[in-house]
Amino acid sequence: MTAIAQALVPLVAYQESRANLFVSIESIRWFVRQQQRELIDSGALLMVAGRHMVSPQQFDAVVLDSGKRRASRKVAP
């Protein structure tokens, strides 16, 4: 098994480890619905044996990119 596959964690475990960002499982599910295409394309979100699995490093990168985009929309030009 590769190091990447070994690093995969269930969505719930990822949420628990990032509770400062996603205070509940529902908040991370909302984020996944909003960013699903980007999460999948980046390899951050996978479906393994019928369960959502997360590559934490890639998921973190999508969270940061998404947050940066949203913050820049709030700033007046």
mmCIF file of the N, C-alpha and C atoms, coordinates in Angstrom:
data_MODEL
# 
_entry.id   MODEL 
# 
loop_
_atom_site.group_PDB 
_atom_site.id 
_atom_site.type_symbol 
_atom_site.label_atom_id 
_atom_site.label_alt_id 
_atom_site.label_comp_id 
_atom_site.label_asym_id 
_atom_site.label_entity_id 
_atom_site.label_seq_id 
_atom_site.pdbx_PDB_ins_code 
_atom_site.Cartn_x 
_atom_site.Cartn_y 
_atom_site.Cartn_z 
_atom_site.occupancy 
_atom_site.B_iso_or_equiv 
_atom_site.pdbx_formal_charge 
_atom_site.auth_seq_id 
_atom_site.auth_comp_id 
_atom_site.auth_asym_id 
_atom_site.auth_atom_id 
_atom_site.pdbx_PDB_model_num 
ATOM 1   N N  . MET A 1 1  ? 0.837   -1.177 0.000  1.00 0.00 ? 1  MET A N  1 
ATOM 2   C CA . MET A 1 1  ? 0.000   0.000  0.000  1.00 0.00 ? 1  MET A CA 1 
ATOM 3   C C  . MET A 1 1  ? 0.888   1.249  0.000  1.00 0.00 ? 1  MET A C  1 
ATOM 4   N N  . THR A 1 2  ? 0.490   2.227  -0.774 1.00 0.00 ? 2  THR A N  1 
ATOM 5   C CA . THR A 1 2  ? 1.292   3.451  -0.858 1.00 0.00 ? 2  THR A CA 1 
ATOM 6   C C  . THR A 1 2  ? 1.060   4.336  0.364  1.00 0.00 ? 2  THR A C  1 
ATOM 7   N N  . ALA A 1 3  ? 1.972   5.271  0.552  1.00 0.00 ? 3  ALA A N  1 
ATOM 8   C CA . ALA A 1 3  ? 1.858   6.209  1.673  1.00 0.00 ? 3  ALA A CA 1 
ATOM 9   C C  . ALA A 1 3  ? 0.587   7.049  1.552  1.00 0.00 ? 3  ALA A C  1 
ATOM 10  N N  . ILE A 1 4  ? 0.206   7.387  0.330  1.00 0.00 ? 4  ILE A N  1 
ATOM 11  C CA . ILE A 1 4  ? -1.005  8.197  0.130  1.00 0.00 ? 4  ILE A CA 1 
ATOM 12  C C  . ILE A 1 4  ? -2.233  7.418  0.575  1.00 0.00 ? 4  ILE A C  1 
ATOM 13  N N  . ALA A 1 5  ? -2.323  6.163  0.176  1.00 0.00 ? 5  ALA A N  1 
ATOM 14  C CA . ALA A 1 5  ? -3.470  5.348  0.579  1.00 0.00 ? 5  ALA A CA 1 
ATOM 15  C C  . ALA A 1 5  ? -3.495  5.153  2.091  1.00 0.00 ? 5  ALA A C  1 
ATOM 16  N N  . GLN A 1 6  ? -2.355  5.012  2.698  1.00 0.00 ? 6  GLN A N  1 
ATOM 17  C CA . GLN A 1 6  ? -2.296  4.848  4.149  1.00 0.00 ? 6  GLN A CA 1 
ATOM 18  C C  . GLN A 1 6  ? -2.704  6.122  4.882  1.00 0.00 ? 6  GLN A C  1 
ATOM 19  N N  . ALA A 1 7  ? -2.562  7.254  4.241  1.00 0.00 ? 7  ALA A N  1 
ATOM 20  C CA . ALA A 1 7  ? -2.889  8.531  4.873  1.00 0.00 ? 7  ALA A CA 1 
ATOM 21  C C  . ALA A 1 7  ? -4.380  8.855  4.805  1.00 0.00 ? 7  ALA A C  1 
ATOM 22  N N  . LEU A 1 8  ? -5.148  8.117  4.021  1.00 0.00 ? 8  LEU A N  1 
ATOM 23  C CA . LEU A 1 8  ? -6.572  8.394  3.893  1.00 0.00 ? 8  LEU A CA 1 
ATOM 24  C C  . LEU A 1 8  ? -7.286  8.189  5.224  1.00 0.00 ? 8  LEU A C  1 
ATOM 25  N N  . VAL A 1 9  ? -8.225  9.084  5.518  1.00 0.00 ? 9  VAL A N  1 
ATOM 26  C CA . VAL A 1 9  ? -9.012  8.982  6.742  1.00 0.00 ? 9  VAL A CA 1 
ATOM 27  C C  . VAL A 1 9  ? -10.489 9.160  6.398  1.00 0.00 ? 9  VAL A C  1 
ATOM 28  N N  . PRO A 1 10 ? -11.377 8.584  7.197  1.00 0.00 ? 10 PRO A N  1 
ATOM 29  C CA . PRO A 1 10 ? -12.804 8.807  6.972  1.00 0.00 ? 10 PRO A CA 1 
ATOM 30  C C  . PRO A 1 10 ? -13.153 10.294 7.141  1.00 0.00 ? 10 PRO A C  1 
ATOM 31  N N  . LEU A 1 11 ? -14.183 10.723 6.454  1.00 0.00 ? 11 LEU A N  1 
ATOM 32  C CA . LEU A 1 11 ? -14.611 12.121 6.516  1.00 0.00 ? 11 LEU A CA 1 
ATOM 33  C C  . LEU A 1 11 ? -14.854 12.562 7.959  1.00 0.00 ? 11 LEU A C  1 
ATOM 34  N N  . VAL A 1 12 ? -15.468 11.720 8.760  1.00 0.00 ? 12 VAL A N  1 
ATOM 35  C CA . VAL A 1 12 ? -15.760 12.065 10.152 1.00 0.00 ? 12 VAL A CA 1 
ATOM 36  C C  . VAL A 1 12 ? -14.467 12.298 10.932 1.00 0.00 ? 12 VAL A C  1 
ATOM 37  N N  . ALA A 1 13 ? -13.472 11.457 10.723 1.00 0.00 ? 13 ALA A N  1 
ATOM 38  C CA . ALA A 1 13 ? -12.192 11.620 11.424 1.00 0.00 ? 13 ALA A CA 1 
ATOM 39  C C  . ALA A 1 13 ? -11.514 12.926 11.013 1.00 0.00 ? 13 ALA A C  1 
ATOM 40  N N  . TYR A 1 14 ? -11.604 13.255 9.732  1.00 0.00 ? 14 TYR A N  1 
ATOM 41  C CA . TYR A 1 14 ? -11.030 14.520 9.265  1.00 0.00 ? 14 TYR A CA 1 
ATOM 42  C C  . TYR A 1 14 ? -11.737 15.689 9.939  1.00 0.00 ? 14 TYR A C  1 
ATOM 43  N N  . GLN A 1 15 ? -13.062 15.646 9.967  1.00 0.00 ? 15 GLN A N  1 
ATOM 44  C CA . GLN A 1 15 ? -13.827 16.729 10.596 1.00 0.00 ? 15 GLN A CA 1 
ATOM 45  C C  . GLN A 1 15 ? -13.432 16.878 12.057 1.00 0.00 ? 15 GLN A C  1 
ATOM 46  N N  . GLU A 1 16 ? -13.313 15.780 12.760 1.00 0.00 ? 16 GLU A N  1 
ATOM 47  C CA . GLU A 1 16 ? -12.953 15.841 14.184 1.00 0.00 ? 16 GLU A CA 1 
ATOM 48  C C  . GLU A 1 16 ? -11.569 16.463 14.383 1.00 0.00 ? 16 GLU A C  1 
ATOM 49  N N  . SER A 1 17 ? -10.656 16.184 13.459 1.00 0.00 ? 17 SER A N  1 
ATOM 50  C CA . SER A 1 17 ? -9.304  16.741 13.583 1.00 0.00 ? 17 SER A CA 1 
ATOM 51  C C  . SER A 1 17 ? -9.231  18.200 13.131 1.00 0.00 ? 17 SER A C  1 
ATOM 52  N N  . ARG A 1 18 ? -10.285 18.689 12.500 1.00 0.00 ? 18 ARG A N  1 
ATOM 53  C CA . ARG A 1 18 ? -10.341 20.084 12.036 1.00 0.00 ? 18 ARG A CA 1 
ATOM 54  C C  . ARG A 1 18 ? -11.562 20.784 12.618 1.00 0.00 ? 18 ARG A C  1 
ATOM 55  N N  . ALA A 1 19 ? -11.909 20.441 13.856 1.00 0.00 ? 19 ALA A N  1 
ATOM 56  C CA . ALA A 1 19 ? -13.119 20.994 14.486 1.00 0.00 ? 19 ALA A CA 1 
ATOM 57  C C  . ALA A 1 19 ? -13.069 22.512 14.625 1.00 0.00 ? 19 ALA A C  1 
ATOM 58  N N  . ASN A 1 20 ? -11.878 23.090 14.567 1.00 0.00 ? 20 ASN A N  1 
ATOM 59  C CA . ASN A 1 20 ? -11.779 24.552 14.592 1.00 0.00 ? 20 ASN A CA 1 
ATOM 60  C C  . ASN A 1 20 ? -12.330 25.172 13.307 1.00 0.00 ? 20 ASN A C  1 
ATOM 61  N N  . LEU A 1 21 ? -12.355 24.399 12.229 1.00 0.00 ? 21 LEU A N  1 
ATOM 62  C CA . LEU A 1 21 ? -12.888 24.872 10.946 1.00 0.00 ? 21 LEU A CA 1 
ATOM 63  C C  . LEU A 1 21 ? -14.292 24.348 10.678 1.00 0.00 ? 21 LEU A C  1 
ATOM 64  N N  . PHE A 1 22 ? -14.504 23.084 10.981 1.00 0.00 ? 22 PHE A N  1 
ATOM 65  C CA . PHE A 1 22 ? -15.785 22.412 10.733 1.00 0.00 ? 22 PHE A CA 1 
ATOM 66  C C  . PHE A 1 22 ? -16.319 21.935 12.074 1.00 0.00 ? 22 PHE A C  1 
ATOM 67  N N  . VAL A 1 23 ? -17.202 22.722 12.674 1.00 0.00 ? 23 VAL A N  1 
ATOM 68  C CA . VAL A 1 23 ? -17.627 22.466 14.046 1.00 0.00 ? 23 VAL A CA 1 
ATOM 69  C C  . VAL A 1 23 ? -18.546 21.254 14.186 1.00 0.00 ? 23 VAL A C  1 
ATOM 70  N N  . SER A 1 24 ? -19.088 20.782 13.069 1.00 0.00 ? 24 SER A N  1 
ATOM 71  C CA . SER A 1 24 ? -19.968 19.609 13.114 1.00 0.00 ? 24 SER A CA 1 
ATOM 72  C C  . SER A 1 24 ? -19.805 18.816 11.829 1.00 0.00 ? 24 SER A C  1 
ATOM 73  N N  . ILE A 1 25 ? -20.297 17.602 11.845 1.00 0.00 ? 25 ILE A N  1 
ATOM 74  C CA . ILE A 1 25 ? -20.256 16.786 10.633 1.00 0.00 ? 25 ILE A CA 1 
ATOM 75  C C  . ILE A 1 25 ? -21.120 17.429 9.548  1.00 0.00 ? 25 ILE A C  1 
ATOM 76  N N  . GLU A 1 26 ? -22.186 18.099 9.948  1.00 0.00 ? 26 GLU A N  1 
ATOM 77  C CA . GLU A 1 26 ? -23.033 18.765 8.953  1.00 0.00 ? 26 GLU A CA 1 
ATOM 78  C C  . GLU A 1 26 ? -22.304 19.915 8.273  1.00 0.00 ? 26 GLU A C  1 
ATOM 79  N N  . SER A 1 27 ? -21.442 20.624 8.995  1.00 0.00 ? 27 SER A N  1 
ATOM 80  C CA . SER A 1 27 ? -20.714 21.733 8.368  1.00 0.00 ? 27 SER A CA 1 
ATOM 81  C C  . SER A 1 27 ? -19.732 21.222 7.320  1.00 0.00 ? 27 SER A C  1 
ATOM 82  N N  . ILE A 1 28 ? -19.085 20.093 7.570  1.00 0.00 ? 28 ILE A N  1 
ATOM 83  C CA . ILE A 1 28 ? -18.164 19.576 6.557  1.00 0.00 ? 28 ILE A CA 1 
ATOM 84  C C  . ILE A 1 28 ? -18.934 18.964 5.393  1.00 0.00 ? 28 ILE A C  1 
ATOM 85  N N  . ARG A 1 29 ? -20.082 18.374 5.667  1.00 0.00 ? 29 ARG A N  1 
ATOM 86  C CA . ARG A 1 29 ? -20.910 17.850 4.565  1.00 0.00 ? 29 ARG A CA 1 
ATOM 87  C C  . ARG A 1 29 ? -21.370 18.986 3.657  1.00 0.00 ? 29 ARG A C  1 
ATOM 88  N N  . TRP A 1 30 ? -21.715 20.134 4.252  1.00 0.00 ? 30 TRP A N  1 
ATOM 89  C CA . TRP A 1 30 ? -22.096 21.300 3.445  1.00 0.00 ? 30 TRP A CA 1 
ATOM 90  C C  . TRP A 1 30 ? -20.922 21.727 2.576  1.00 0.00 ? 30 TRP A C  1 
ATOM 91  N N  . PHE A 1 31 ? -19.723 21.809 3.180  1.00 0.00 ? 31 PHE A N  1 
ATOM 92  C CA . PHE A 1 31 ? -18.536 22.192 2.419  1.00 0.00 ? 31 PHE A CA 1 
ATOM 93  C C  . PHE A 1 31 ? -18.294 21.219 1.270  1.00 0.00 ? 31 PHE A C  1 
ATOM 94  N N  . VAL A 1 32 ? -18.437 19.938 1.527  1.00 0.00 ? 32 VAL A N  1 
ATOM 95  C CA . VAL A 1 32 ? -18.245 18.926 0.481  1.00 0.00 ? 32 VAL A CA 1 
ATOM 96  C C  . VAL A 1 32 ? -19.257 19.138 -0.640 1.00 0.00 ? 32 VAL A C  1 
ATOM 97  N N  . ARG A 1 33 ? -20.507 19.404 -0.307 1.00 0.00 ? 33 ARG A N  1 
ATOM 98  C CA . ARG A 1 33 ? -21.511 19.652 -1.361 1.00 0.00 ? 33 ARG A CA 1 
ATOM 99  C C  . ARG A 1 33 ? -21.133 20.871 -2.195 1.00 0.00 ? 33 ARG A C  1 
ATOM 100 N N  . GLN A 1 34 ? -20.653 21.925 -1.543 1.00 0.00 ? 34 GLN A N  1 
ATOM 101 C CA . GLN A 1 34 ? -20.307 23.162 -2.246 1.00 0.00 ? 34 GLN A CA 1 
ATOM 102 C C  . GLN A 1 34 ? -19.041 23.025 -3.095 1.00 0.00 ? 34 GLN A C  1 
ATOM 103 N N  . GLN A 1 35 ? -18.101 22.226 -2.648 1.00 0.00 ? 35 GLN A N  1 
ATOM 104 C CA . GLN A 1 35 ? -16.786 22.128 -3.300 1.00 0.00 ? 35 GLN A CA 1 
ATOM 105 C C  . GLN A 1 35 ? -16.516 20.741 -3.883 1.00 0.00 ? 35 GLN A C  1 
ATOM 106 N N  . GLN A 1 36 ? -17.565 19.969 -4.105 1.00 0.00 ? 36 GLN A N  1 
ATOM 107 C CA . GLN A 1 36 ? -17.405 18.562 -4.482 1.00 0.00 ? 36 GLN A CA 1 
ATOM 108 C C  . GLN A 1 36 ? -16.503 18.362 -5.698 1.00 0.00 ? 36 GLN A C  1 
ATOM 109 N N  . ARG A 1 37 ? -16.726 19.107 -6.753 1.00 0.00 ? 37 ARG A N  1 
ATOM 110 C CA . ARG A 1 37 ? -15.935 18.912 -7.976 1.00 0.00 ? 37 ARG A CA 1 
ATOM 111 C C  . ARG A 1 37 ? -14.459 19.177 -7.710 1.00 0.00 ? 37 ARG A C  1 
ATOM 112 N N  . GLU A 1 38 ? -14.152 20.271 -7.056 1.00 0.00 ? 38 GLU A N  1 
ATOM 113 C CA . GLU A 1 38 ? -12.760 20.610 -6.764 1.00 0.00 ? 38 GLU A CA 1 
ATOM 114 C C  . GLU A 1 38 ? -12.118 19.574 -5.840 1.00 0.00 ? 38 GLU A C  1 
ATOM 115 N N  . LEU A 1 39 ? -12.865 19.106 -4.845 1.00 0.00 ? 39 LEU A N  1 
ATOM 116 C CA . LEU A 1 39 ? -12.335 18.093 -3.924 1.00 0.00 ? 39 LEU A CA 1 
ATOM 117 C C  . LEU A 1 39 ? -12.007 16.798 -4.654 1.00 0.00 ? 39 LEU A C  1 
ATOM 118 N N  . ILE A 1 40 ? -12.890 16.380 -5.534 1.00 0.00 ? 40 ILE A N  1 
ATOM 119 C CA . ILE A 1 40 ? -12.667 15.144 -6.287 1.00 0.00 ? 40 ILE A CA 1 
ATOM 120 C C  . ILE A 1 40 ? -11.518 15.319 -7.268 1.00 0.00 ? 40 ILE A C  1 
ATOM 121 N N  . ASP A 1 41 ? -11.536 16.409 -8.024 1.00 0.00 ? 41 ASP A N  1 
ATOM 122 C CA . ASP A 1 41 ? -10.498 16.639 -9.029 1.00 0.00 ? 41 ASP A CA 1 
ATOM 123 C C  . ASP A 1 41 ? -9.101  16.730 -8.410 1.00 0.00 ? 41 ASP A C  1 
ATOM 124 N N  . SER A 1 42 ? -9.021  17.247 -7.196 1.00 0.00 ? 42 SER A N  1 
ATOM 125 C CA . SER A 1 42 ? -7.720  17.396 -6.545 1.00 0.00 ? 42 SER A CA 1 
ATOM 126 C C  . SER A 1 42 ? -7.257  16.125 -5.841 1.00 0.00 ? 42 SER A C  1 
ATOM 127 N N  . GLY A 1 43 ? -8.132  15.142 -5.760 1.00 0.00 ? 43 GLY A N  1 
ATOM 128 C CA . GLY A 1 43 ? -7.780  13.914 -5.049 1.00 0.00 ? 43 GLY A CA 1 
ATOM 129 C C  . GLY A 1 43 ? -7.980  14.026 -3.550 1.00 0.00 ? 43 GLY A C  1 
ATOM 130 N N  . ALA A 1 44 ? -8.675  15.075 -3.109 1.00 0.00 ? 44 ALA A N  1 
ATOM 131 C CA . ALA A 1 44 ? -8.906  15.284 -1.679 1.00 0.00 ? 44 ALA A CA 1 
ATOM 132 C C  . ALA A 1 44 ? -10.046 14.418 -1.146 1.00 0.00 ? 44 ALA A C  1 
ATOM 133 N N  . LEU A 1 45 ? -11.002 14.094 -2.006 1.00 0.00 ? 45 LEU A N  1 
ATOM 134 C CA . LEU A 1 45 ? -12.178 13.327 -1.595 1.00 0.00 ? 45 LEU A CA 1 
ATOM 135 C C  . LEU A 1 45 ? -12.314 12.124 -2.518 1.00 0.00 ? 45 LEU A C  1 
ATOM 136 N N  . LEU A 1 46 ? -12.366 10.960 -1.907 1.00 0.00 ? 46 LEU A N  1 
ATOM 137 C CA . LEU A 1 46 ? -12.495 9.717  -2.662 1.00 0.00 ? 46 LEU A CA 1 
ATOM 138 C C  . LEU A 1 46 ? -13.618 8.875  -2.061 1.00 0.00 ? 46 LEU A C  1 
ATOM 139 N N  . MET A 1 47 ? -14.134 7.953  -2.842 1.00 0.00 ? 47 MET A N  1 
ATOM 140 C CA . MET A 1 47 ? -15.117 7.006  -2.345 1.00 0.00 ? 47 MET A CA 1 
ATOM 141 C C  . MET A 1 47 ? -14.440 5.643  -2.351 1.00 0.00 ? 47 MET A C  1 
ATOM 142 N N  . VAL A 1 48 ? -14.279 5.058  -1.172 1.00 0.00 ? 48 VAL A N  1 
ATOM 143 C CA . VAL A 1 48 ? -13.632 3.757  -1.029 1.00 0.00 ? 48 VAL A CA 1 
ATOM 144 C C  . VAL A 1 48 ? -14.580 2.844  -0.266 1.00 0.00 ? 48 VAL A C  1 
ATOM 145 N N  . ALA A 1 49 ? -14.930 1.750  -0.893 1.00 0.00 ? 49 ALA A N  1 
ATOM 146 C CA . ALA A 1 49 ? -15.829 0.766  -0.274 1.00 0.00 ? 49 ALA A CA 1 
ATOM 147 C C  . ALA A 1 49 ? -17.118 1.421  0.224  1.00 0.00 ? 49 ALA A C  1 
ATOM 148 N N  . GLY A 1 50 ? -17.627 2.381  -0.556 1.00 0.00 ? 50 GLY A N  1 
ATOM 149 C CA . GLY A 1 50 ? -18.881 3.039  -0.218 1.00 0.00 ? 50 GLY A CA 1 
ATOM 150 C C  . GLY A 1 50 ? -18.786 4.108  0.848  1.00 0.00 ? 50 GLY A C  1 
ATOM 151 N N  . ARG A 1 51 ? -17.550 4.472  1.246  1.00 0.00 ? 51 ARG A N  1 
ATOM 152 C CA . ARG A 1 51 ? -17.373 5.495  2.278  1.00 0.00 ? 51 ARG A CA 1 
ATOM 153 C C  . ARG A 1 51 ? -16.553 6.650  1.731  1.00 0.00 ? 51 ARG A C  1 
ATOM 154 N N  . HIS A 1 52 ? -16.922 7.875  2.138  1.00 0.00 ? 52 HIS A N  1 
ATOM 155 C CA . HIS A 1 52 ? -16.107 9.026  1.778  1.00 0.00 ? 52 HIS A CA 1 
ATOM 156 C C  . HIS A 1 52 ? -14.809 8.973  2.574  1.00 0.00 ? 52 HIS A C  1 
ATOM 157 N N  . MET A 1 53 ? -13.706 9.036  1.851  1.00 0.00 ? 53 MET A N  1 
ATOM 158 C CA . MET A 1 53 ? -12.385 9.067  2.470  1.00 0.00 ? 53 MET A CA 1 
ATOM 159 C C  . MET A 1 53 ? -11.710 10.356 2.044  1.00 0.00 ? 53 MET A C  1 
ATOM 160 N N  . VAL A 1 54 ? -10.869 10.877 2.919  1.00 0.00 ? 54 VAL A N  1 
ATOM 161 C CA . VAL A 1 54 ? -10.226 12.166 2.715  1.00 0.00 ? 54 VAL A CA 1 
ATOM 162 C C  . VAL A 1 54 ? -8.715  11.986 2.708  1.00 0.00 ? 54 VAL A C  1 
ATOM 163 N N  . SER A 1 55 ? -8.080  12.659 1.768  1.00 0.00 ? 55 SER A N  1 
ATOM 164 C CA . SER A 1 55 ? -6.630  12.816 1.792  1.00 0.00 ? 55 SER A CA 1 
ATOM 165 C C  . SER A 1 55 ? -6.390  14.148 2.493  1.00 0.00 ? 55 SER A C  1 
ATOM 166 N N  . PRO A 1 56 ? -5.987  14.127 3.776  1.00 0.00 ? 56 PRO A N  1 
ATOM 167 C CA . PRO A 1 56 ? -5.937  15.361 4.558  1.00 0.00 ? 56 PRO A CA 1 
ATOM 168 C C  . PRO A 1 56 ? -5.129  16.493 3.927  1.00 0.00 ? 56 PRO A C  1 
ATOM 169 N N  . GLN A 1 57 ? -3.982  16.202 3.380  1.00 0.00 ? 57 GLN A N  1 
ATOM 170 C CA . GLN A 1 57 ? -3.154  17.269 2.805  1.00 0.00 ? 57 GLN A CA 1 
ATOM 171 C C  . GLN A 1 57 ? -3.867  17.940 1.631  1.00 0.00 ? 57 GLN A C  1 
ATOM 172 N N  . GLN A 1 58 ? -4.458  17.149 0.752  1.00 0.00 ? 58 GLN A N  1 
ATOM 173 C CA . GLN A 1 58 ? -5.169  17.725 -0.392 1.00 0.00 ? 58 GLN A CA 1 
ATOM 174 C C  . GLN A 1 58 ? -6.436  18.455 0.048  1.00 0.00 ? 58 GLN A C  1 
ATOM 175 N N  . PHE A 1 59 ? -7.146  17.896 1.026  1.00 0.00 ? 59 PHE A N  1 
ATOM 176 C CA . PHE A 1 59 ? -8.363  18.545 1.512  1.00 0.00 ? 59 PHE A CA 1 
ATOM 177 C C  . PHE A 1 59 ? -8.026  19.892 2.137  1.00 0.00 ? 59 PHE A C  1 
ATOM 178 N N  . ASP A 1 60 ? -6.952  19.911 2.938  1.00 0.00 ? 60 ASP A N  1 
ATOM 179 C CA . ASP A 1 60 ? -6.509  21.184 3.532  1.00 0.00 ? 60 ASP A CA 1 
ATOM 180 C C  . ASP A 1 60 ? -6.238  22.226 2.453  1.00 0.00 ? 60 ASP A C  1 
ATOM 181 N N  . ALA A 1 61 ? -5.603  21.811 1.359  1.00 0.00 ? 61 ALA A N  1 
ATOM 182 C CA . ALA A 1 61 ? -5.279  22.746 0.279  1.00 0.00 ? 61 ALA A CA 1 
ATOM 183 C C  . ALA A 1 61 ? -6.551  23.309 -0.354 1.00 0.00 ? 61 ALA A C  1 
ATOM 184 N N  . VAL A 1 62 ? -7.570  22.470 -0.544 1.00 0.00 ? 62 VAL A N  1 
ATOM 185 C CA . VAL A 1 62 ? -8.832  22.957 -1.104 1.00 0.00 ? 62 VAL A CA 1 
ATOM 186 C C  . VAL A 1 62 ? -9.506  23.918 -0.134 1.00 0.00 ? 62 VAL A C  1 
ATOM 187 N N  . VAL A 1 63 ? -9.479  23.605 1.159  1.00 0.00 ? 63 VAL A N  1 
ATOM 188 C CA . VAL A 1 63 ? -10.066 24.492 2.160  1.00 0.00 ? 63 VAL A CA 1 
ATOM 189 C C  . VAL A 1 63 ? -9.393  25.868 2.102  1.00 0.00 ? 63 VAL A C  1 
ATOM 190 N N  . LEU A 1 64 ? -8.068  25.878 2.049  1.00 0.00 ? 64 LEU A N  1 
ATOM 191 C CA . LEU A 1 64 ? -7.343  27.152 2.005  1.00 0.00 ? 64 LEU A CA 1 
ATOM 192 C C  . LEU A 1 64 ? -7.630  27.921 0.718  1.00 0.00 ? 64 LEU A C  1 
ATOM 193 N N  . ASP A 1 65 ? -7.628  27.232 -0.410 1.00 0.00 ? 65 ASP A N  1 
ATOM 194 C CA . ASP A 1 65 ? -7.917  27.906 -1.686 1.00 0.00 ? 65 ASP A CA 1 
ATOM 195 C C  . ASP A 1 65 ? -9.335  28.473 -1.699 1.00 0.00 ? 65 ASP A C  1 
ATOM 196 N N  . SER A 1 66 ? -10.285 27.695 -1.224 1.00 0.00 ? 66 SER A N  1 
ATOM 197 C CA . SER A 1 66 ? -11.675 28.140 -1.182 1.00 0.00 ? 66 SER A CA 1 
ATOM 198 C C  . SER A 1 66 ? -11.822 29.349 -0.261 1.00 0.00 ? 66 SER A C  1 
ATOM 199 N N  . GLY A 1 67 ? -11.203 29.280 0.891  1.00 0.00 ? 67 GLY A N  1 
ATOM 200 C CA . GLY A 1 67 ? -11.260 30.405 1.835  1.00 0.00 ? 67 GLY A CA 1 
ATOM 201 C C  . GLY A 1 67 ? -10.633 31.662 1.273  1.00 0.00 ? 67 GLY A C  1 
ATOM 202 N N  . LYS A 1 68 ? -9.538  31.487 0.550  1.00 0.00 ? 68 LYS A N  1 
ATOM 203 C CA . LYS A 1 68 ? -8.875  32.639 -0.070 1.00 0.00 ? 68 LYS A CA 1 
ATOM 204 C C  . LYS A 1 68 ? -9.778  33.279 -1.126 1.00 0.00 ? 68 LYS A C  1 
ATOM 205 N N  . ARG A 1 69 ? -10.413 32.457 -1.953 1.00 0.00 ? 69 ARG A N  1 
ATOM 206 C CA . ARG A 1 69 ? -11.327 32.987 -2.973 1.00 0.00 ? 69 ARG A CA 1 
ATOM 207 C C  . ARG A 1 69 ? -12.494 33.731 -2.335 1.00 0.00 ? 69 ARG A C  1 
ATOM 208 N N  . ARG A 1 70 ? -13.075 33.140 -1.304 1.00 0.00 ? 70 ARG A N  1 
ATOM 209 C CA . ARG A 1 70 ? -14.217 33.774 -0.643 1.00 0.00 ? 70 ARG A CA 1 
ATOM 210 C C  . ARG A 1 70 ? -13.804 35.090 0.028  1.00 0.00 ? 70 ARG A C  1 
ATOM 211 N N  . ALA A 1 71 ? -12.647 35.099 0.648  1.00 0.00 ? 71 ALA A N  1 
ATOM 212 C CA . ALA A 1 71 ? -12.155 36.323 1.303  1.00 0.00 ? 71 ALA A CA 1 
ATOM 213 C C  . ALA A 1 71 ? -11.900 37.413 0.277  1.00 0.00 ? 71 ALA A C  1 
ATOM 214 N N  . SER A 1 72 ? -11.346 37.054 -0.880 1.00 0.00 ? 72 SER A N  1 
ATOM 215 C CA . SER A 1 72 ? -11.048 38.074 -1.889 1.00 0.00 ? 72 SER A CA 1 
ATOM 216 C C  . SER A 1 72 ? -12.315 38.673 -2.470 1.00 0.00 ? 72 SER A C  1 
ATOM 217 N N  . ARG A 1 73 ? -13.404 37.932 -2.469 1.00 0.00 ? 73 ARG A N  1 
ATOM 218 C CA . ARG A 1 73 ? -14.683 38.479 -2.949 1.00 0.00 ? 73 ARG A CA 1 
ATOM 219 C C  . ARG A 1 73 ? -15.225 39.530 -1.993 1.00 0.00 ? 73 ARG A C  1 
ATOM 220 N N  . LYS A 1 74 ? -14.843 39.440 -0.730 1.00 0.00 ? 74 LYS A N  1 
ATOM 221 C CA . LYS A 1 74 ? -15.328 40.367 0.285  1.00 0.00 ? 74 LYS A CA 1 
ATOM 222 C C  . LYS A 1 74 ? -14.556 41.677 0.324  1.00 0.00 ? 74 LYS A C  1 
ATOM 223 N N  . VAL A 1 75 ? -13.381 41.684 -0.296 1.00 0.00 ? 75 VAL A N  1 
ATOM 224 C CA . VAL A 1 75 ? -12.516 42.856 -0.275 1.00 0.00 ? 75 VAL A CA 1 
ATOM 225 C C  . VAL A 1 75 ? -12.877 43.768 -1.447 1.00 0.00 ? 75 VAL A C  1 
ATOM 226 N N  . ALA A 1 76 ? -13.079 45.020 -1.168 1.00 0.00 ? 76 ALA A N  1 
ATOM 227 C CA . ALA A 1 76 ? -13.372 45.974 -2.239 1.00 0.00 ? 76 ALA A CA 1 
ATOM 228 C C  . ALA A 1 76 ? -12.134 46.186 -3.094 1.00 0.00 ? 76 ALA A C  1 
ATOM 229 N N  . PRO A 1 77 ? -12.310 46.299 -4.406 1.00 0.00 ? 77 PRO A N  1 
ATOM 230 C CA . PRO A 1 77 ? -11.153 46.510 -5.292 1.00 0.00 ? 77 PRO A CA 1 
ATOM 231 C C  . PRO A 1 77 ? -10.491 47.850 -5.086 1.00 0.00 ? 77 PRO A C  1 
# 
